[in-house]
């Protein structure tokens, strides 16, 4: 019996070592992203570090279940050196792999501001893009490998081992075996409680992290193995029902119909700029930025100064912009089970109106599922890297450099039947932010590694418009310029849950002076689809979770979802909602840095909450029931 208790003690020390190492990795996560978590004070950081252990234990229990079973199973055979060597290899292998995800997230978090989830196992992540970009990531973040190696070395060096000199020579006994079995069952029961996170009704989930801090700090409480584990197999949406059908439709409906009599046969060109946060644009930041051409174009455009992305990833942007489908689920629409749903989009509707439609992306065909979604959305043709004629313009990472690809885009549009819809997605301002060698030291390097590539893409955009002006279609075209999502940020505003989604949305028509000036209405990516149709005079009903930005009487809002938290920006307010109850409410007009949560002191909250609930319910029901078009 004494030997068995010694093994229990040994296992306890080993598990405490794991908790210590995971706590260190959380501290590293904080230090690497300290500018993002700059509002956390010492007392709150200690609280987060402490309660984060609850999520660490859960992940460690489930991923180490085999190690736990083999460590605690009754029997004196655990004294065998070969058996202990097997346990050691199992311990080191499993937990070294778990640490990889935490260490990778110390830098990957900078891009999406959320922990890794199970979509890292999808073909989008582990396909050709992943293999080609891996050398660039290793080159830029080589020090993460060293940190990971040192932590693994710590597991190796400090792993508690059996002291064979103190092992008693007890012989086998039935009584001892029964006693060990009873203790084993008890310990596994206790372990299960810790693994599920306690005695609460449902096992520990990502959303439980909101109990300990604000939505912004949720990623720090969590750990990457936990978020990956909790999102494996989560591919369906469980519809919520806040309202009965009649009440729901009276609060919110995504069915849009414009009362138009004049139909304009204008071309539509949508330009989606990779990672173009509003923070990088001088015209939106009192002249401080890296986009001199865009700044000059603002003087001749209708600019929405309070525009927001619906998500944090490129795969979330495309359905939002093209089909008016916001990113309100854990899995992106493109990779979800609902991606085969029948949808309407700007492409499918304009194709029915006699438009030729095409989508362009200089990346490798298949990257992020863009080509598949373009087909689902109803584009007539997709032009990717495979269709681009010059291999020498390949950037060695993602695809074709923006300058050459935008020139190709302009030239191809001269071949299209008029009117046409054409959309292009740029790529050079994506990590690793490589620009052509001939432009080294031409554009301001700035203070973030993305800034130089922003300047290059802005210059490429300038050359595109210079070429476009010489074409016959230019003066009959509405240009819509936006970004897919935000990227690295410096200022406090652009790091919080408001500015972290701030992107440009610009309408420019070279022959329509009515589309000029600045608008302060709330705008989002899902507004682009109905705005274009409104401008063209389309008057049939369609489904879209946005509103025309040309309609001042519509309800203008922006919705997001990340880390289990829904968010709506409406009027002068920002509401964060966990699916059951509001968790934060801010007046963004007087508190743009989101420092004063007045959730208990606002009469407006119930109204905004009701609207958000109706949007969530309508989206989820229509997604599940395949009712994303008005056609029967």
VEXDREN-2710 file (C-alpha; in Angstrom, 1 decimal):
% VEXDREN-2710
k/r/px/py/pz
1/UNK/0.0/0.0/0.0
2/UNK/2.9/2.4/0.8
3/UNK/4.3/2.0/-2.7
4/UNK/0.9/2.9/-4.2
5/UNK/0.7/6.1/-2.0
6/UNK/4.2/7.0/-3.1
7/UNK/3.1/6.7/-6.7
8/UNK/0.1/9.0/-6.0
9/UNK/2.5/11.5/-4.4
10/UNK/4.8/11.2/-7.4
11/UNK/2.0/11.8/-9.8
12/UNK/0.9/14.9/-7.8
13/UNK/4.3/16.4/-8.2
14/UNK/4.3/15.7/-11.9
15/UNK/0.9/17.3/-12.4
16/UNK/1.9/20.3/-10.3
17/UNK/5.0/20.7/-12.6
18/UNK/2.6/20.9/-15.6
19/UNK/0.5/23.5/-13.9
20/UNK/3.6/25.5/-13.2
21/UNK/4.8/25.3/-16.8
22/UNK/1.4/26.3/-18.1
23/UNK/1.3/29.2/-15.7
24/UNK/4.7/30.4/-17.0
25/UNK/3.4/30.0/-20.6
26/UNK/0.4/32.2/-19.7
27/UNK/2.8/34.8/-18.2
28/UNK/4.8/34.7/-21.5
29/UNK/1.6/35.1/-23.4
30/UNK/0.9/38.2/-21.3
31/UNK/4.4/39.7/-21.7
32/UNK/4.4/39.1/-25.5
33/UNK/1.0/40.9/-25.8
34/UNK/1.4/43.4/-23.0
35/UNK/0.5/46.3/-25.2
36/UNK/-2.9/44.6/-25.9
37/UNK/-3.5/44.0/-22.2
38/UNK/-2.2/47.4/-21.1
39/UNK/-5.3/48.2/-18.9
40/UNK/-4.7/45.2/-16.6
41/UNK/-3.5/46.2/-13.2
42/UNK/-1.3/44.0/-11.0
43/UNK/-4.2/42.8/-8.8
44/UNK/-6.3/41.8/-11.7
45/UNK/-3.4/40.1/-13.4
46/UNK/-2.8/38.0/-10.3
47/UNK/-6.5/37.1/-10.3
48/UNK/-6.4/36.1/-14.0
49/UNK/-3.3/34.0/-13.5
50/UNK/-4.9/32.2/-10.6
51/UNK/-8.3/31.5/-12.2
52/UNK/-6.5/30.5/-15.4
53/UNK/-5.3/27.4/-13.6
54/UNK/-8.9/26.2/-13.6
55/UNK/-8.8/26.0/-17.4
56/UNK/-5.2/24.6/-17.4
57/UNK/-6.3/21.7/-15.2
58/UNK/-9.2/20.9/-17.4
59/UNK/-7.1/20.8/-20.6
60/UNK/-4.2/18.9/-18.9
61/UNK/-6.6/16.3/-17.4
62/UNK/-8.2/15.4/-20.8
63/UNK/-5.1/15.5/-22.9
64/UNK/-3.1/13.5/-20.2
65/UNK/-5.9/11.0/-19.4
66/UNK/-3.8/8.0/-20.6
67/UNK/-0.8/9.2/-18.6
68/UNK/-3.1/9.7/-15.5
69/UNK/-4.6/6.2/-15.9
70/UNK/-1.2/4.5/-16.2
71/UNK/0.2/6.5/-13.3
72/UNK/-2.6/5.7/-10.9
73/UNK/-3.8/2.2/-11.9
74/UNK/-3.5/-0.3/-9.0
75/UNK/-0.6/-2.8/-9.0
76/UNK/3.1/-3.0/-8.1
77/UNK/4.2/-3.2/-11.7
78/UNK/4.5/0.6/-11.7
79/UNK/7.8/0.1/-9.9
80/UNK/9.3/-1.4/-13.1
81/UNK/11.9/0.9/-14.7
82/UNK/10.7/0.2/-18.2
83/UNK/7.2/1.1/-17.2
84/UNK/8.4/4.4/-15.7
85/UNK/10.3/5.1/-18.8
86/UNK/7.1/4.7/-20.9
87/UNK/5.3/7.1/-18.5
88/UNK/8.1/9.6/-18.9
89/UNK/8.1/9.5/-22.7
90/UNK/4.3/9.8/-22.7
91/UNK/4.4/12.7/-20.3
92/UNK/7.1/14.6/-22.3
93/UNK/5.5/13.9/-25.7
94/UNK/2.0/14.9/-24.9
95/UNK/2.8/18.0/-22.9
96/UNK/5.5/19.2/-25.3
97/UNK/2.9/19.2/-28.0
98/UNK/0.4/21.1/-25.8
99/UNK/3.1/23.7/-25.1
100/UNK/3.6/24.2/-28.8
101/UNK/0.0/25.6/-29.2
102/UNK/0.5/28.0/-26.2
103/UNK/3.9/29.2/-27.5
104/UNK/2.6/29.7/-31.1
105/UNK/-0.3/31.7/-29.7
106/UNK/2.0/34.2/-28.0
107/UNK/2.6/35.7/-31.5
108/UNK/-0.4/34.4/-33.5
109/UNK/-2.7/36.2/-31.1
110/UNK/-1.4/39.5/-32.5
111/UNK/-3.2/38.7/-35.8
112/UNK/-6.6/37.5/-34.6
113/UNK/-6.8/38.5/-31.0
114/UNK/-8.2/35.1/-30.0
115/UNK/-6.8/31.8/-29.0
116/UNK/-6.2/29.0/-31.5
117/UNK/-9.2/26.9/-32.2
118/UNK/-9.8/23.5/-33.9
119/UNK/-9.8/25.1/-37.4
120/UNK/-6.0/24.8/-37.3
121/UNK/-6.6/21.2/-38.4
122/UNK/-8.7/22.2/-41.4
123/UNK/-7.3/22.0/-44.9
124/UNK/-7.2/25.8/-44.9
125/UNK/-4.5/25.7/-42.3
126/UNK/-2.6/22.5/-42.9
127/UNK/-2.7/22.7/-46.7
128/UNK/-0.2/24.2/-49.2
129/UNK/-0.4/27.7/-47.7
130/UNK/0.7/26.4/-44.3
131/UNK/3.6/24.5/-45.8
132/UNK/4.8/27.4/-47.9
133/UNK/4.5/30.0/-45.1
134/UNK/6.1/27.9/-42.4
135/UNK/9.7/28.8/-43.3
136/UNK/8.7/32.5/-43.1
137/UNK/7.1/32.1/-39.7
138/UNK/10.2/30.2/-38.5
139/UNK/12.5/32.9/-39.8
140/UNK/10.5/35.7/-38.1
141/UNK/9.7/33.9/-34.9
142/UNK/12.7/31.6/-34.4
143/UNK/13.0/32.7/-30.8
144/UNK/9.6/31.0/-30.0
145/UNK/11.3/27.6/-30.9
146/UNK/14.0/28.4/-28.4
147/UNK/11.5/29.3/-25.7
148/UNK/9.5/26.1/-26.4
149/UNK/12.8/24.1/-26.3
150/UNK/13.7/25.6/-22.9
151/UNK/10.2/24.8/-21.5
152/UNK/10.5/21.2/-22.7
153/UNK/13.9/21.0/-21.2
154/UNK/12.3/22.1/-17.9
155/UNK/9.8/19.3/-18.1
156/UNK/12.7/16.9/-18.8
157/UNK/15.0/18.1/-16.0
158/UNK/12.4/18.6/-13.3
159/UNK/10.2/15.5/-14.0
160/UNK/9.9/13.7/-10.6
161/UNK/11.3/10.2/-10.9
162/UNK/11.0/7.1/-8.8
163/UNK/13.6/6.7/-6.0
164/UNK/14.2/3.0/-6.4
165/UNK/16.3/2.8/-3.2
166/UNK/13.2/3.6/-1.2
167/UNK/10.8/1.2/-2.8
168/UNK/9.6/-1.4/-0.3
169/UNK/9.6/-5.0/-1.2
170/UNK/5.9/-5.6/-0.3
171/UNK/4.5/-8.7/-1.7
172/UNK/1.2/-8.9/-3.6
173/UNK/-2.0/-9.1/-1.5
174/UNK/-5.7/-9.1/-2.3
175/UNK/-6.5/-6.7/0.5
176/UNK/-3.9/-4.3/-0.8
177/UNK/-5.3/-4.6/-4.3
178/UNK/-8.8/-3.8/-3.1
179/UNK/-7.6/-0.8/-1.2
180/UNK/-5.7/0.5/-4.2
181/UNK/-8.7/0.0/-6.4
182/UNK/-10.9/2.0/-4.1
183/UNK/-8.4/4.8/-3.9
184/UNK/-8.0/4.7/-7.7
185/UNK/-11.7/5.0/-8.3
186/UNK/-11.9/7.9/-5.8
187/UNK/-9.0/9.7/-7.5
188/UNK/-10.4/9.3/-11.0
189/UNK/-13.7/10.7/-9.8
190/UNK/-12.0/13.7/-8.3
191/UNK/-10.0/14.1/-11.5
192/UNK/-13.2/14.0/-13.5
193/UNK/-14.6/16.9/-11.4
194/UNK/-11.4/18.9/-12.0
195/UNK/-11.4/18.0/-15.7
196/UNK/-15.0/19.2/-16.2
197/UNK/-14.1/22.4/-14.2
198/UNK/-16.3/21.8/-11.2
199/UNK/-19.7/20.7/-10.2
200/UNK/-21.6/23.3/-12.4
201/UNK/-24.4/22.0/-14.6
202/UNK/-22.3/22.0/-17.8
203/UNK/-18.6/21.3/-18.2
204/UNK/-16.2/24.2/-18.3
205/UNK/-16.5/26.1/-21.6
206/UNK/-14.7/29.0/-23.2
207/UNK/-17.5/31.4/-22.2
208/UNK/-16.9/30.7/-18.5
209/UNK/-13.7/32.8/-18.7
210/UNK/-16.0/35.9/-18.9
211/UNK/-16.8/35.3/-15.2
212/UNK/-13.3/36.4/-14.2
213/UNK/-12.5/39.5/-16.3
214/UNK/-13.7/41.7/-19.2
215/UNK/-14.2/40.3/-22.7
216/UNK/-10.9/41.8/-23.8
217/UNK/-9.0/39.7/-21.3
218/UNK/-10.7/36.3/-21.9
219/UNK/-7.8/35.0/-24.1
220/UNK/-5.4/35.6/-21.2
221/UNK/-7.5/33.5/-18.8
222/UNK/-7.7/30.6/-21.4
223/UNK/-5.0/28.4/-22.8
224/UNK/-4.7/27.2/-26.4
225/UNK/-5.1/23.4/-25.8
226/UNK/-8.3/24.2/-24.0
227/UNK/-9.8/26.3/-26.8
228/UNK/-8.7/23.8/-29.4
229/UNK/-10.3/20.9/-27.4
230/UNK/-13.5/22.8/-26.8
231/UNK/-14.0/23.6/-30.5
232/UNK/-13.3/20.2/-31.9
233/UNK/-16.4/18.9/-33.6
234/UNK/-18.3/22.2/-32.9
235/UNK/-19.5/22.6/-36.4
236/UNK/-23.2/23.0/-36.0
237/UNK/-25.2/25.9/-34.6
238/UNK/-27.7/25.4/-31.8
239/UNK/-30.4/27.9/-32.5
240/UNK/-31.5/30.2/-29.7
241/UNK/-35.1/31.3/-29.3
242/UNK/-35.4/34.6/-27.6
243/UNK/-38.6/35.6/-29.3
244/UNK/-41.7/34.1/-31.0
245/UNK/-41.8/34.5/-34.8
246/UNK/-44.1/37.5/-34.9
247/UNK/-42.2/39.4/-32.3
248/UNK/-38.9/38.6/-33.9
249/UNK/-39.9/40.0/-37.3
250/UNK/-41.2/43.2/-35.6
251/UNK/-37.8/43.7/-34.0
252/UNK/-35.5/42.8/-36.8
253/UNK/-35.7/41.2/-40.2
254/UNK/-32.9/40.7/-42.8
255/UNK/-35.3/40.9/-45.7
256/UNK/-34.5/44.1/-47.6
257/UNK/-36.4/45.7/-50.4
258/UNK/-35.7/49.1/-51.9
259/UNK/-38.4/51.3/-53.3
260/UNK/-36.7/52.2/-56.5
261/UNK/-37.9/53.2/-60.0
262/UNK/-34.6/54.1/-61.7
263/UNK/-32.2/51.3/-62.6
264/UNK/-28.6/52.3/-63.2
265/UNK/-26.4/49.9/-65.3
266/UNK/-23.2/50.9/-63.6
267/UNK/-20.1/48.7/-63.1
268/UNK/-19.3/47.7/-59.5
269/UNK/-15.7/47.2/-58.4
270/UNK/-15.0/46.0/-54.9
271/UNK/-11.5/46.3/-53.6
272/UNK/-10.8/44.3/-50.4
273/UNK/-7.4/45.4/-48.9
274/UNK/-5.6/42.8/-46.8
275/UNK/-5.2/43.8/-43.1
276/UNK/-5.9/47.6/-43.7
277/UNK/-6.8/48.7/-40.2
278/UNK/-8.1/52.3/-40.0
279/UNK/-5.2/53.0/-37.7
280/UNK/-2.8/52.9/-40.8
281/UNK/-4.8/55.5/-42.8
282/UNK/-3.7/59.1/-42.4
283/UNK/-7.1/60.6/-43.4
284/UNK/-8.7/58.7/-40.5
285/UNK/-6.0/59.6/-37.9
286/UNK/-5.4/63.4/-38.3
287/UNK/-2.8/62.8/-41.0
288/UNK/-0.8/60.2/-39.2
289/UNK/-0.6/57.1/-41.4
290/UNK/1.0/55.2/-44.3
291/UNK/-1.5/55.7/-47.1
292/UNK/-0.9/58.9/-49.1
293/UNK/-2.9/57.8/-52.1
294/UNK/-6.0/56.6/-50.1
295/UNK/-5.8/59.9/-48.2
296/UNK/-6.0/61.8/-51.4
297/UNK/-8.9/59.6/-52.7
298/UNK/-10.9/60.4/-49.5
299/UNK/-11.3/64.0/-50.8
300/UNK/-13.3/62.7/-53.7
301/UNK/-15.2/59.9/-52.0
302/UNK/-18.0/59.2/-49.5
303/UNK/-16.1/58.0/-46.5
304/UNK/-17.6/56.2/-43.5
305/UNK/-15.6/57.2/-40.5
306/UNK/-17.2/54.7/-38.1
307/UNK/-16.9/51.5/-40.2
308/UNK/-16.2/48.1/-38.7
309/UNK/-15.3/44.6/-39.8
310/UNK/-17.6/41.8/-38.9
311/UNK/-14.8/39.4/-38.1
312/UNK/-11.1/39.1/-37.5
313/UNK/-10.2/36.8/-40.4
314/UNK/-10.1/36.9/-44.2
315/UNK/-12.4/33.9/-44.4
316/UNK/-14.9/35.8/-42.3
317/UNK/-14.7/38.9/-44.4
318/UNK/-15.6/37.4/-47.8
319/UNK/-19.1/36.1/-46.8
320/UNK/-19.7/39.4/-44.9
321/UNK/-18.8/41.7/-47.8
322/UNK/-20.1/39.6/-50.8
323/UNK/-23.2/38.0/-49.2
324/UNK/-24.1/40.0/-46.1
325/UNK/-23.4/37.1/-43.8
326/UNK/-21.7/38.3/-40.5
327/UNK/-19.3/36.1/-38.6
328/UNK/-21.5/35.1/-35.7
329/UNK/-20.5/31.5/-35.2
330/UNK/-17.4/29.7/-33.9
331/UNK/-16.6/28.3/-37.3
332/UNK/-16.3/30.4/-40.4
333/UNK/-19.1/30.2/-42.9
334/UNK/-16.7/29.0/-45.6
335/UNK/-15.6/25.9/-43.6
336/UNK/-18.9/25.2/-41.9
337/UNK/-21.5/22.5/-42.7
338/UNK/-23.7/25.4/-43.9
339/UNK/-21.4/26.5/-46.7
340/UNK/-23.5/24.6/-49.2
341/UNK/-26.6/26.5/-48.2
342/UNK/-28.4/28.5/-50.9
343/UNK/-27.5/32.1/-50.5
344/UNK/-28.0/35.4/-52.3
345/UNK/-25.1/37.7/-52.8
346/UNK/-24.2/40.7/-54.8
347/UNK/-22.8/38.4/-57.5
348/UNK/-25.8/36.1/-57.8
349/UNK/-28.3/39.0/-57.9
350/UNK/-26.3/41.1/-60.4
351/UNK/-25.7/38.0/-62.6
352/UNK/-29.5/37.7/-62.8
353/UNK/-29.6/41.4/-63.9
354/UNK/-27.3/40.6/-66.8
355/UNK/-24.0/41.5/-65.2
356/UNK/-20.8/39.6/-65.9
357/UNK/-19.2/38.8/-62.5
358/UNK/-15.7/37.8/-61.5
359/UNK/-13.6/37.5/-58.3
360/UNK/-9.8/38.0/-58.2
361/UNK/-7.3/37.0/-55.6
362/UNK/-3.6/36.7/-56.4
363/UNK/-3.1/33.8/-53.9
364/UNK/-2.9/30.2/-54.8
365/UNK/-6.1/28.7/-56.0
366/UNK/-7.8/27.0/-53.0
367/UNK/-6.3/29.3/-50.4
368/UNK/-8.8/30.0/-47.6
369/UNK/-11.6/28.5/-49.7
370/UNK/-12.0/31.8/-51.6
371/UNK/-12.5/30.1/-55.0
372/UNK/-15.1/27.7/-53.6
373/UNK/-17.0/30.5/-51.9
374/UNK/-16.9/32.6/-55.0
375/UNK/-18.5/29.8/-56.9
376/UNK/-21.2/29.4/-54.2
377/UNK/-21.8/33.1/-54.2
378/UNK/-22.5/33.0/-57.9
379/UNK/-19.5/34.6/-59.5
380/UNK/-19.1/33.7/-63.2
381/UNK/-15.3/33.3/-63.0
382/UNK/-12.6/33.1/-60.4
383/UNK/-9.1/34.4/-61.2
384/UNK/-6.4/33.2/-58.9
385/UNK/-2.7/32.6/-59.1
386/UNK/-3.2/29.7/-61.5
387/UNK/-4.8/32.1/-64.0
388/UNK/-2.1/34.8/-63.6
389/UNK/0.3/34.7/-66.6
390/UNK/3.7/35.6/-65.1
391/UNK/5.2/33.2/-62.5
392/UNK/8.1/35.7/-61.9
393/UNK/5.7/38.0/-60.0
394/UNK/5.2/35.4/-57.3
395/UNK/6.2/36.8/-53.9
396/UNK/7.5/33.4/-52.6
397/UNK/4.9/33.3/-49.9
398/UNK/1.2/34.0/-50.6
399/UNK/1.0/34.7/-54.3
400/UNK/1.4/37.7/-56.7
401/UNK/2.6/41.0/-55.5
402/UNK/-0.2/43.7/-55.3
403/UNK/1.3/46.1/-57.9
404/UNK/1.4/43.5/-60.7
405/UNK/-1.8/41.8/-59.7
406/UNK/-3.8/45.0/-59.6
407/UNK/-2.5/45.9/-63.0
408/UNK/-3.7/42.5/-64.2
409/UNK/-7.0/43.2/-62.6
410/UNK/-7.4/46.5/-64.4
411/UNK/-6.4/45.0/-67.7
412/UNK/-8.8/42.0/-67.4
413/UNK/-11.8/44.3/-66.7
414/UNK/-11.3/45.9/-70.1
415/UNK/-12.1/42.5/-71.6
416/UNK/-15.4/42.1/-69.7
417/UNK/-18.8/42.5/-71.1
418/UNK/-20.5/45.6/-69.6
419/UNK/-21.9/46.1/-67.1
420/UNK/-19.8/44.0/-64.8
421/UNK/-19.2/43.3/-61.1
422/UNK/-15.6/42.6/-60.2
423/UNK/-14.0/42.1/-56.8
424/UNK/-10.4/41.8/-55.9
425/UNK/-8.7/40.8/-52.7
426/UNK/-5.1/42.1/-52.2
427/UNK/-2.5/40.1/-50.3
428/UNK/1.0/41.7/-49.9
429/UNK/0.0/43.4/-46.6
430/UNK/-0.3/39.9/-45.0
431/UNK/2.4/38.3/-42.9
432/UNK/5.4/38.0/-43.7
433/UNK/4.8/41.5/-45.3
434/UNK/7.4/41.0/-48.0
435/UNK/7.5/43.7/-50.6
436/UNK/9.5/43.6/-53.9
437/UNK/13.2/44.2/-53.5
438/UNK/13.2/47.2/-55.8
439/UNK/11.0/49.1/-53.3
440/UNK/13.2/48.5/-50.2
441/UNK/13.6/51.8/-48.3
442/UNK/11.1/53.6/-50.5
443/UNK/8.1/53.4/-48.2
444/UNK/8.1/54.4/-44.5
445/UNK/9.1/51.4/-42.4
446/UNK/7.1/52.8/-39.5
447/UNK/6.9/51.2/-36.1
448/UNK/5.2/47.9/-36.9
449/UNK/6.5/45.3/-39.4
450/UNK/3.2/45.7/-41.4
451/UNK/3.6/49.4/-42.1
452/UNK/6.0/49.2/-45.0
453/UNK/3.8/46.7/-46.8
454/UNK/0.8/49.0/-46.2
455/UNK/2.7/51.8/-48.0
456/UNK/3.5/49.5/-50.9
457/UNK/-0.1/48.3/-51.3
458/UNK/-1.3/52.0/-51.2
459/UNK/1.2/52.8/-53.9
460/UNK/-0.1/49.7/-55.9
461/UNK/-3.6/51.1/-55.5
462/UNK/-2.4/54.4/-56.9
463/UNK/-1.0/52.8/-60.0
464/UNK/-4.2/50.7/-60.4
465/UNK/-6.3/53.9/-60.5
466/UNK/-3.9/55.5/-62.9
467/UNK/-4.4/52.6/-65.3
468/UNK/-8.1/52.4/-64.7
469/UNK/-8.6/56.1/-65.7
470/UNK/-7.4/55.3/-69.2
471/UNK/-10.2/52.7/-69.7
472/UNK/-13.6/53.0/-71.2
473/UNK/-15.3/51.6/-68.2
474/UNK/-13.8/53.9/-65.5
475/UNK/-16.3/56.7/-65.5
476/UNK/-19.3/54.3/-65.3
477/UNK/-18.0/52.5/-62.2
478/UNK/-18.7/52.6/-58.5
479/UNK/-15.6/51.7/-56.6
480/UNK/-16.1/50.3/-53.1
481/UNK/-12.9/50.1/-51.0
482/UNK/-12.7/48.3/-47.7
483/UNK/-10.5/45.9/-45.7
484/UNK/-10.9/42.3/-44.7
485/UNK/-10.0/42.9/-41.0
486/UNK/-7.7/44.8/-38.8
487/UNK/-4.2/43.7/-37.9
488/UNK/-1.5/44.8/-35.4
489/UNK/-2.3/47.9/-33.5
490/UNK/-0.4/50.5/-31.5
491/UNK/-2.8/53.0/-29.8
492/UNK/-5.1/52.1/-27.0
493/UNK/-8.2/52.8/-29.0
494/UNK/-7.3/50.4/-31.8
495/UNK/-6.5/47.7/-29.3
496/UNK/-9.8/47.7/-27.5
497/UNK/-13.0/45.9/-28.6
498/UNK/-14.2/48.9/-30.6
499/UNK/-11.2/50.1/-32.5
500/UNK/-10.0/46.5/-32.9
501/UNK/-12.6/46.2/-35.7
502/UNK/-12.2/49.6/-37.2
503/UNK/-11.6/49.5/-41.0
504/UNK/-12.2/51.8/-44.0
505/UNK/-15.3/51.7/-46.1
506/UNK/-15.2/54.1/-49.0
507/UNK/-17.5/54.8/-52.0
508/UNK/-15.9/56.4/-55.0
509/UNK/-17.4/57.2/-58.3
510/UNK/-15.4/59.3/-60.7
511/UNK/-18.5/60.8/-62.4
512/UNK/-20.8/61.1/-59.4
513/UNK/-20.1/64.1/-57.1
514/UNK/-23.0/63.2/-54.8
515/UNK/-20.8/60.4/-53.3
516/UNK/-18.5/62.7/-51.4
517/UNK/-17.9/63.8/-47.9
518/UNK/-17.8/62.0/-44.5
519/UNK/-20.5/60.1/-42.8
520/UNK/-20.6/59.3/-39.1
521/UNK/-23.2/56.6/-39.3
522/UNK/-22.2/53.1/-38.0
523/UNK/-21.1/51.0/-41.0
524/UNK/-20.1/47.4/-41.3
525/UNK/-18.9/45.0/-44.0
526/UNK/-22.4/43.4/-44.4
527/UNK/-23.6/46.9/-45.5
528/UNK/-21.6/46.8/-48.7
529/UNK/-23.8/44.3/-50.5
530/UNK/-27.1/46.3/-50.0
531/UNK/-25.4/49.6/-50.6
532/UNK/-24.3/48.6/-54.1
533/UNK/-27.8/47.3/-54.9
534/UNK/-29.4/50.5/-53.5
535/UNK/-27.1/52.6/-55.7
536/UNK/-28.0/50.6/-58.8
537/UNK/-31.7/50.9/-58.1
538/UNK/-32.4/47.2/-57.5
539/UNK/-36.0/46.8/-56.2
540/UNK/-36.5/43.1/-55.5
541/UNK/-36.4/41.6/-52.0
542/UNK/-33.2/39.9/-50.8
543/UNK/-31.6/38.6/-47.6
544/UNK/-28.8/40.5/-46.0
545/UNK/-27.7/41.1/-42.4
546/UNK/-26.8/44.7/-43.1
547/UNK/-28.4/47.9/-44.5
548/UNK/-27.7/50.3/-47.3
549/UNK/-25.3/53.1/-46.2
550/UNK/-27.2/55.4/-48.6
551/UNK/-30.3/55.1/-46.5
552/UNK/-30.2/57.4/-43.5
553/UNK/-33.4/56.1/-42.1
554/UNK/-32.2/52.5/-41.7
555/UNK/-31.0/51.0/-38.4
556/UNK/-27.2/51.2/-38.7
557/UNK/-25.2/48.9/-36.5
558/UNK/-22.2/46.6/-36.6
559/UNK/-22.0/43.1/-35.1
560/UNK/-19.1/40.8/-34.2
561/UNK/-18.4/37.6/-32.4
562/UNK/-15.2/36.3/-30.8
563/UNK/-14.2/34.2/-27.8
564/UNK/-17.9/33.3/-27.2
565/UNK/-18.9/36.9/-26.9
566/UNK/-21.4/38.7/-29.2
567/UNK/-20.9/42.4/-29.7
568/UNK/-23.0/45.1/-31.3
569/UNK/-22.1/48.7/-32.0
570/UNK/-25.2/50.8/-32.4
571/UNK/-25.8/54.6/-32.1
572/UNK/-23.4/55.7/-29.3
573/UNK/-23.2/52.4/-27.6
574/UNK/-21.3/49.1/-27.5
575/UNK/-22.9/46.0/-26.0
576/UNK/-21.1/42.7/-25.2
577/UNK/-23.4/39.7/-24.7
578/UNK/-22.5/36.1/-23.8
579/UNK/-25.6/34.6/-25.4
580/UNK/-27.6/34.7/-22.1
581/UNK/-26.9/38.0/-20.5
582/UNK/-25.2/41.3/-21.1
583/UNK/-21.7/41.5/-19.7
584/UNK/-20.6/45.0/-20.7
585/UNK/-22.2/48.2/-21.9
586/UNK/-20.3/51.3/-23.0
587/UNK/-21.1/54.8/-24.2
588/UNK/-18.5/55.0/-27.1
589/UNK/-19.2/58.7/-27.7
590/UNK/-17.9/59.7/-24.3
591/UNK/-15.8/56.6/-23.6
592/UNK/-14.1/55.4/-26.8
593/UNK/-11.5/53.5/-24.7
594/UNK/-14.2/51.4/-23.0
595/UNK/-13.1/52.1/-19.5
596/UNK/-16.5/52.7/-17.9
597/UNK/-18.8/49.7/-18.0
598/UNK/-22.2/51.2/-17.0
599/UNK/-24.2/48.0/-17.5
600/UNK/-26.2/48.6/-14.3
601/UNK/-26.9/52.3/-14.9
602/UNK/-28.3/52.5/-18.4
603/UNK/-31.9/52.7/-19.7
604/UNK/-30.7/52.1/-23.3
605/UNK/-29.2/48.7/-22.6
606/UNK/-32.5/46.7/-22.8
607/UNK/-33.2/48.2/-26.2
608/UNK/-29.8/47.4/-27.7
609/UNK/-29.8/44.0/-26.1
610/UNK/-33.2/43.2/-27.7
611/UNK/-32.0/44.2/-31.1
612/UNK/-28.8/42.1/-30.8
613/UNK/-30.8/39.1/-29.7
614/UNK/-33.1/39.4/-32.7
615/UNK/-30.2/39.6/-35.0
616/UNK/-28.6/36.5/-33.5
617/UNK/-31.8/34.5/-33.5
618/UNK/-32.7/35.5/-37.1
619/UNK/-29.2/34.6/-38.3
620/UNK/-29.0/31.3/-36.6
621/UNK/-32.5/30.1/-37.5
622/UNK/-32.0/31.1/-41.2
623/UNK/-28.6/29.4/-41.2
624/UNK/-29.9/26.1/-39.8
625/UNK/-33.1/26.1/-41.8
626/UNK/-31.3/27.1/-45.1
627/UNK/-33.5/30.3/-45.4
628/UNK/-30.8/32.7/-46.6
629/UNK/-32.7/33.7/-49.7
630/UNK/-36.2/35.0/-50.4
631/UNK/-36.7/32.3/-53.0
632/UNK/-38.8/29.3/-52.0
END
